[in-house]
């Protein structure tokens, strides 16, 4: 049996919030409330001040990090930072992988997600949230199966041939999905930018899906603080007519893509914007690496690259890219 990996030497685990603004609610009716089962009925006045637009960040700092700059890990749409912590089938996630590789890690729950909480709508948020269905997860967003392959009965579902995602743990993955809004991009970008500005030594930004646009934009907004950008299947990117890629000449970018992309409408329509930004970066002289895993002979990866059964191998590709650019000591395993 393989030996257990050595224990990590951790200096500090903690958390903080960035962003957030006070909002005042007015004109709402009082509501009856029972605070605990069997407790008394009392009235709550919902009018007054509350906080909204904040983002939650949890960090783990190593006693002796091998990387000068920490790794900021940003999740995708309708998800939270739990994506990075453990895989749905119970393996250590990318947070542990990169801690063992020498990086301090900062995992975010972005505005409106998870421990960042959310705010009333339409009083603060302009619209109601979206809830991602199992069919959308399976057939479109995460590409576990082709269009028409979802079924509530697990025995009747069809996955892509050679899929690397462990579909027997699909229920655990579905538990990670949370409500999302489509009206909070400005608040979210502000919070991510605040986090980047807080990193005195600079930071490496690692993003997934919807987080990709926020990470690429944060780099464009703060090229003095973002040391590198790693984008796992970004669903969007900055508009070259609005952001100057020439500012990013010293910020290397890595893009990583899985399999089955040409079979799903959402991804067929999403990739052109990312390709335009890639081309703009290259024209500006930026160090850009664009990896399509099937071109390396690695087939079957879904959109959930950090949860597929070869997730450590994909993380290893990212780590090698970071090592080649001097972001972590080669002595770290």
Residue pairs with C-beta under 8 A, 6 or more apart in sequence:
5 100
8 62
8 99
8 100
9 62
9 63
9 64
10 60
10 61
10 62
10 63
11 61
11 62
11 63
12 59
12 60
12 61
13 58
13 59
13 60
13 61
14 58
14 59
15 56
15 57
15 58
15 59
16 57
16 59
17 54
17 55
17 56
17 57
17 116
18 54
18 55
18 57
18 191
18 194
18 195
18 198
19 53
19 54
19 55
19 111
19 187
19 190
19 191
19 194
20 51
20 52
20 53
20 54
20 55
20 191
21 51
21 52
21 53
22 49
22 50
22 51
23 49
23 50
23 51
23 52
23 119
23 123
23 124
24 48
24 49
25 46
25 47
25 48
25 49
25 50
25 120
25 123
25 124
26 47
27 47
28 46
28 47
28 123
29 46
30 43
30 44
30 45
30 46
31 43
31 44
31 46
32 41
32 42
32 43
32 44
33 41
33 42
33 43
33 44
34 40
34 41
34 42
35 42
46 120
50 119
50 120
50 124
52 118
52 119
52 124
52 125
52 187
53 111
53 119
53 184
53 187
53 190
53 191
54 111
54 116
54 117
54 191
55 108
55 109
55 110
55 111
55 116
55 188
55 191
55 192
55 194
55 195
56 81
56 108
56 109
56 114
56 115
56 116
57 106
57 107
57 108
57 109
57 195
58 81
58 106
58 107
59 70
59 104
59 105
59 106
59 107
60 95
60 99
60 104
60 105
61 70
61 104
62 99
62 102
62 103
62 104
65 102
65 103
65 104
66 101
66 102
66 103
66 328
66 329
66 331
66 332
67 101
67 102
67 103
67 104
67 204
67 322
67 327
67 328
67 329
67 332
68 201
68 327
69 199
69 201
69 202
69 203
69 204
69 227
69 327
70 103
70 104
70 105
70 106
70 199
70 201
70 203
70 204
71 98
71 103
71 104
71 105
71 106
71 203
71 204
71 206
72 106
72 108
72 195
72 196
72 199
72 203
72 204
72 205
72 206
73 81
73 84
73 94
73 95
73 98
73 105
73 106
73 107
73 108
73 206
74 108
74 110
74 192
74 205
74 206
74 207
74 208
74 211
74 214
74 215
75 81
75 82
75 83
75 84
75 108
75 109
75 110
75 113
75 208
75 209
75 210
75 211
76 83
76 207
76 208
76 209
76 210
76 211
76 212
76 235
77 141
77 180
77 209
77 210
77 235
78 130
78 132
78 141
78 177
78 178
78 179
78 180
79 113
79 176
79 177
79 178
79 208
79 209
80 109
80 110
80 113
80 114
80 115
80 176
80 178
81 107
81 108
81 109
81 114
82 114
82 176
83 93
83 176
83 208
83 304
83 306
83 307
84 93
84 94
84 95
84 105
84 107
84 306
85 93
85 95
85 107
86 92
86 93
87 93
87 166
87 169
87 306
87 307
87 311
88 166
88 169
88 170
88 172
88 173
88 176
88 307
89 166
89 168
89 169
89 172
89 309
91 311
91 312
93 306
93 307
93 311
94 206
94 306
94 311
94 315
95 105
95 107
97 312
97 315
97 319
98 105
98 206
98 315
98 319
99 105
100 333
101 319
101 328
101 332
101 333
102 328
102 329
102 332
103 204
103 328
106 195
106 203
108 192
108 195
109 115
109 116
110 116
110 188
110 191
110 192
110 211
110 214
111 184
111 187
111 188
111 191
112 118
112 119
112 125
112 129
112 179
112 180
112 181
112 184
112 188
113 178
113 180
114 178
118 125
118 129
118 179
118 181
119 125
121 127
121 128
121 129
121 181
122 128
125 181
125 183
125 184
126 183
127 181
127 182
127 183
128 181
129 179
129 180
129 181
130 179
130 180
130 181
130 182
131 177
131 179
132 141
132 177
132 180
134 150
134 152
134 170
134 174
135 150
137 144
137 173
137 174
137 177
138 144
138 145
138 149
138 150
138 157
138 170
139 145
139 146
139 147
139 148
139 149
139 150
139 264
140 147
140 264
140 265
140 266
141 209
141 266
141 303
142 165
142 173
142 302
142 303
142 304
143 160
143 258
143 259
143 260
143 261
143 263
143 264
143 267
143 302
143 303
144 159
144 160
144 163
144 165
144 167
144 170
144 302
145 157
145 158
145 159
145 160
145 163
146 158
146 160
146 260
146 263
147 263
147 264
147 265
149 157
149 158
149 159
150 157
151 157
154 167
154 170
157 167
159 165
159 167
160 259
160 260
160 263
160 300
160 302
162 259
162 299
162 300
163 300
163 302
164 300
164 301
164 302
164 308
164 309
164 310
165 173
165 302
165 304
165 307
165 308
165 309
166 307
166 308
166 309
173 304
173 307
188 214
189 214
189 217
189 218
192 214
192 215
192 218
193 218
193 221
193 222
196 203
196 205
196 218
196 221
196 222
196 225
196 226
197 222
197 225
199 225
202 224
202 225
202 226
202 227
203 225
203 226
203 227
204 226
204 227
204 228
204 229
204 230
204 322
204 327
205 215
205 218
205 219
205 226
205 228
205 229
205 230
206 215
206 230
206 232
206 318
207 214
207 215
207 216
207 229
207 230
207 231
207 232
207 234
208 232
208 233
208 305
208 306
209 232
209 233
209 234
209 235
209 303
210 235
210 236
211 234
212 231
212 232
212 233
212 234
212 235
212 236
212 237
212 274
213 234
213 235
213 236
213 237
213 238
215 229
215 231
215 234
216 229
216 231
216 234
216 237
216 238
216 253
216 277
217 238
217 243
218 226
219 226
219 229
219 248
219 251
219 253
220 238
220 243
220 244
220 245
220 247
220 248
223 247
223 248
223 250
223 251
226 251
227 251
227 327
228 251
228 252
228 253
228 254
228 322
228 325
228 327
229 251
229 252
229 253
229 254
230 253
230 254
230 256
230 318
230 321
230 322
231 253
231 254
231 255
231 256
231 274
232 256
232 305
232 306
233 256
233 257
233 258
233 267
233 303
233 305
234 255
234 274
235 266
235 270
235 274
236 270
236 273
236 274
237 273
237 274
237 276
237 277
237 278
238 277
239 273
239 277
240 276
240 277
240 280
245 277
245 280
245 281
245 283
245 284
245 286
246 284
246 285
248 281
248 284
248 286
249 284
249 285
249 286
251 286
252 286
252 287
252 288
252 289
252 325
253 278
253 281
253 286
253 287
253 288
253 289
254 288
254 289
254 291
254 318
254 321
255 274
255 278
255 288
255 289
255 290
255 291
256 291
256 293
256 305
256 314
256 317
256 318
257 290
257 291
257 292
257 293
258 293
258 301
258 302
258 303
258 305
258 308
259 293
259 294
259 299
259 300
259 301
259 302
260 302
261 267
261 268
261 271
262 268
267 303
278 288
278 290
281 288
282 288
287 325
289 321
291 317
293 299
293 301
293 314
296 317
298 310
298 313
298 314
300 308
301 308
301 310
301 314
302 308
305 311
305 314
306 314
306 315
308 314
319 328
322 328
323 330
